Each structure stands twice: as structure tokens, then as C-alpha cells.
């Protein structure tokens, strides 16, 4: 494993911890109970796909959650930036696994 892969894995693990914390600070109670399964960053670390556990949601609930997450994305990214002191945060896209 080279240095770039190590940095990529480190960023993924940090985001895996920070995203649920950021969602917990939001006012929308529906987003508090989402379980984040995995975060996959692109090679350049400019994009990140966040995978969510779809276990107990219907299709309409999934659509509603994805719309809420789209609106909350800038807030979550800003939370990660401030918490870690990064220069920039990957642009997140949320998907159900």
C-alpha cells in the first residue's frame, strides 16, 4: 500500500466517523437515525460516495431521505471542514446501498 492509498483510506475513515456526527447536529430528526455503512473517496479525494443502510425504509422514505440529504450536504461538508481543519472537503453524494 503506497502513501496515496493510505491517505485515501484515512480520509474515508475520518468521514465515516464525522458524517453521522454532523447529521446528529441537524434539526431534522429523520436524518439522525441513518446508518452510514461506507464512504468511498475518489482517487483525487475531491468526491466521496456515502452509502447508507436501506434496511427499514420504503422507496418513498428513501426518496425523501435523499432529498433531505441533498439539502444538508453543504452543512455536512462545512462541519467536516471545520472539525478537521481541511482546506477543502470532498463533494459528497449519498446513496442507499
Residue pairs with C-beta under 8 A, 6 or more apart in sequence:
1 9
4 43
7 45
8 41
8 43
8 45
11 41
11 45
11 90
12 38
12 39
12 40
12 41
12 48
14 80
14 84
15 39
15 41
15 48
15 50
15 80
15 90
15 92
16 36
16 38
16 39
18 79
18 80
18 83
18 84
19 36
19 39
19 50
19 76
19 80
19 92
20 34
20 35
20 36
21 79
21 83
22 75
22 76
22 79
22 80
23 31
23 32
23 34
23 72
23 76
24 32
25 79
26 32
26 72
26 75
28 68
28 72
30 64
30 65
30 68
31 65
31 68
31 69
31 72
34 52
34 53
34 65
35 52
35 53
35 55
36 50
36 51
36 52
36 53
37 51
37 52
37 53
37 97
38 50
38 51
38 97
39 48
39 49
39 50
39 51
40 48
40 49
40 51
41 47
41 48
41 90
42 48
42 90
45 90
46 88
46 90
46 91
47 90
47 91
47 92
47 93
48 90
48 91
48 92
48 93
49 92
49 93
49 94
49 95
50 92
50 93
50 94
50 95
51 95
51 96
51 97
52 65
52 94
52 95
52 96
52 97
53 96
53 97
54 62
54 96
54 97
57 65
57 96
62 96
66 94
66 95
66 96
69 94
70 94
73 91
73 92
73 94
76 92
77 89
77 90
77 91
77 92
78 89
80 86
80 89
81 88
81 89
